[in-house]
């Protein structure tokens, strides 16, 4: 397994939307729930202690949930909108309503266990491993670890939510999947995954994705039209490497 390194915190509160843009601009991966899971599995005590200080405020992760408006199904997205790390999107049939639900009770249901597994992006994680993870991460007892998700009615009005971790005023640890990604503020963290395969490279504002086998180049709409014409005629396209043309 590749090693994970937690980067120092920038002491500014941001929404998930703002935090993603901040970390993309710095060319660094924003911490996701699976990244937190990895740090704990590696027994990175320094990182765990550092994250606990963030929990005294709010820690906004790069894990996002998009709820269906009229049923309990949803999508969980890790590394959402990242230009650095590959985005992982997972569909699941049901995310239970937790208002709140304690960890032990949530793990007793198939839907609850599946939700937490996908939140950590580990479909084989056992109940014991999950419990140990949250207890080790938070330093709290199992009975003081709670999960929050929106009601069905709330999901219909606000489908896009961010996943946030924090300590509440009563000494409990909350795993929250209902905060509005463009409204609620918190700290965020960058993370480096050592020895991980880098799939995206940047040059002259172009993005080379060797996994997707694509090149993303900024350009004006007028140039796009010219390219479309050449494509229809099956003509070759030559683009100057200075990439001075930008998409407005």
C-alpha positions in Angstrom: 0.0 0.0 0.0 1.2 3.5 -0.8 2.0 5.7 2.2 -0.1 8.7 2.9 1.3 12.0 4.3 -1.0 14.6 5.8 -0.1 18.2 4.8 -0.2 21.1 7.3 -3.5 22.9 7.8 -4.3 26.3 6.3 -6.2 28.1 9.1 -9.0 29.4 6.9 -12.6 28.2 6.9 -13.9 27.3 3.5 -16.9 25.5 2.0 -16.2 22.2 0.2 -16.6 24.0 -3.1 -14.0 26.7 -2.1 -11.7 24.1 -0.5 -11.6 22.0 -3.7 -10.6 25.0 -5.8 -7.9 26.0 -3.2 -6.3 22.5 -3.3 -6.5 22.3 -7.1 -4.8 25.6 -7.4 -2.0 24.3 -5.1 -1.7 21.2 -7.3 -2.4 18.9 -4.3 -4.9 16.3 -3.4 -7.6 17.2 -0.9 -8.2 14.8 1.9 -11.1 12.4 1.3 -12.7 9.9 3.7 -10.8 6.9 2.2 -7.6 8.9 2.8 -8.5 9.3 6.4 -9.2 5.6 6.6 -5.7 4.9 5.2 -4.0 7.2 7.6 -5.5 5.3 10.5 -4.8 1.9 9.0 -1.2 3.0 8.8 -1.3 3.9 12.5 -0.1 7.4 11.6 -0.5 8.7 15.2 0.9 12.2 14.3 -1.7 12.6 11.6 -4.5 11.3 13.8 -3.6 13.8 16.6 -3.4 16.6 14.0 -6.8 15.8 12.6 -8.4 15.7 16.1 -7.4 19.4 16.4 -9.4 20.0 13.2 -12.4 18.2 14.6 -12.7 20.9 17.3 -13.8 23.1 14.4 -15.1 21.2 11.3 -13.1 19.1 8.9 -14.5 19.3 5.4 -13.4 16.3 3.2 -13.4 15.9 -0.6 -16.0 13.2 -0.2 -19.4 14.4 -1.5 -22.9 12.8 -1.5 -25.5 13.5 -4.1 -28.8 12.3 -2.9 -31.7 11.3 -5.1 -34.6 13.8 -4.7 -37.5 11.3 -4.4 -35.9 8.0 -3.1 -33.2 6.9 -0.7 -30.5 6.0 -3.3 -27.5 8.3 -3.8 -24.0 8.6 -5.2 -20.9 9.0 -3.1 -18.0 10.7 -4.8 -14.4 10.8 -3.4 -11.8 13.3 -4.7 -14.8 15.2 -6.1 -13.9 17.7 -8.9 -10.1 17.2 -8.3 -7.8 18.0 -11.1 -5.0 16.1 -9.3 -6.5 12.8 -8.1 -8.8 10.5 -9.9 -12.4 11.0 -8.9 -14.2 7.9 -7.6 -18.0 7.7 -8.0 -20.1 5.0 -6.3 -23.8 4.4 -6.6 -25.7 2.8 -3.7 -29.4 1.9 -3.3 -29.9 3.5 0.1 -28.4 5.8 2.6 -30.4 5.5 5.8 -31.8 8.6 7.4 -29.7 9.3 10.5 -31.0 12.1 12.8 -28.7 11.0 14.4 -27.9 7.3 14.4 -25.1 5.9 16.6 -22.4 3.8 15.0 -23.3 0.5 16.8 -27.0 0.8 15.7 -26.1 1.8 12.1 -23.8 -1.2 11.7 -26.6 -3.6 12.7 -28.4 -2.9 9.4 -27.3 -4.0 5.9 -27.9 -0.5 4.5 -26.0 1.1 7.3 -23.0 -1.2 6.9 -22.9 -0.7 3.2 -23.2 3.1 3.5 -20.1 3.2 5.8 -18.1 0.8 3.7 -18.7 3.0 0.6 -18.0 6.1 2.6 -14.5 4.6 3.3 -14.4 3.0 -0.2 -13.7 -0.5 1.2 -16.5 -3.0 0.4 -14.8 -5.7 2.5 -14.3 -3.7 5.7 -15.7 -5.6 8.7 -17.9 -4.2 11.5 -14.9 -4.5 13.8 -12.5 -2.8 11.5 -15.0 0.1 11.0 -15.6 0.5 14.7 -11.8 0.4 15.4 -11.3 3.0 12.7 -13.7 5.6 14.1 -12.7 4.9 17.7 -9.0 5.3 16.9 -9.6 8.4 14.7 -11.7 10.2 17.2 -10.3 8.9 20.5 -14.0 8.6 21.6 -15.8 5.5 22.8 -18.1 3.7 20.3 -21.2 4.9 22.2 -20.2 8.5 21.5 -19.8 8.2 17.7 -22.8 9.4 15.7 -23.9 9.7 12.0 -26.0 12.3 10.5 -27.8 12.3 7.1 -30.7 14.3 5.7 -34.4 13.3 5.9 -36.0 12.4 2.6 -37.8 15.7 2.4 -34.5 17.6 2.9 -32.8 15.5 0.2 -35.4 16.7 -2.3 -34.6 20.4 -1.6 -30.8 20.0 -1.3 -29.3 17.0 -3.1 -25.6 17.9 -3.0 -24.0 17.6 0.4 -20.4 17.4 1.7 -19.0 14.9 4.3 -17.8 16.7 7.4 -16.2 15.4 10.6 -16.2 17.2 14.0 -16.5 17.0 17.8 -19.8 18.4 19.1 -20.3 20.4 22.3 -21.1 17.2 24.4 -17.9 15.3 23.7 -19.2 13.2 20.8 -17.8 12.6 17.4 -20.1 13.3 14.5 -19.8 11.9 10.9 -22.0 14.2 8.9 -23.3 13.7 5.4 -25.8 16.5 5.2 -23.8 19.8 5.1 -24.4 21.9 2.0 -21.3 21.9 -0.1 -21.5 25.6 -1.0 -22.7 27.0 2.3 -21.2 25.3 5.4 -17.6 26.1 6.3 -14.7 24.2 7.8 -11.0 23.4 7.7 -9.6 21.2 4.9 -6.4 19.3 4.4 -4.1 18.3 1.6 -2.6 14.8 1.4 0.3 13.2 -0.5 0.1 9.5 -1.4 3.7 8.4 -1.8 4.5 6.0 -4.6 1.0 6.3 -5.9 0.7 6.2 -9.7 0.4 9.7 -11.0 -2.1 9.8 -13.8 -2.3 13.6 -14.5 0.5 15.9 -15.6 0.4 19.6 -16.3 2.2 21.5 -19.0 1.5 25.0 -20.4 -2.0 24.8 -18.8 -2.8 21.6 -20.7 -3.7 18.5 -18.6 -2.4 15.1 -19.7 -4.3 12.2 -18.2 -2.4 9.0 -19.0 -5.1 6.8 -17.4 -7.9 8.2 -19.4 -5.7 8.7 -22.4 -6.9 12.3 -22.9 -5.3 15.8 -23.3 -7.4 18.8 -22.1 -6.4 22.0 -23.8 -7.8 25.5 -23.1 -9.0 27.2 -26.2 -11.4 29.9 -27.6 -14.8 29.0 -28.9 -13.8 30.2 -32.4 -11.0 27.6 -32.4 -13.4 24.9 -31.3 -15.6 25.6 -34.3 -12.5 25.4 -36.6 -11.6 22.0 -35.1 -15.1 20.7 -35.5 -15.0 21.6 -39.2 -11.7 19.9 -39.7 -13.0 16.8 -37.8 -16.0 16.6 -40.2 -13.6 16.7 -43.1 -11.3 14.2 -41.4 -8.4 16.6 -41.7 -5.4 16.6 -39.4 -5.2 19.2 -36.7 -2.0 21.0 -35.7 -2.0 23.0 -32.4 0.9 25.3 -31.5 2.6 24.2 -28.3 2.6 27.7 -26.7 -1.2 27.2 -26.0 -1.8 31.0 -25.9 -5.4 30.5 -26.9 -7.7 30.1 -23.9 -11.3 29.1 -23.5 -13.4 32.1 -22.3 
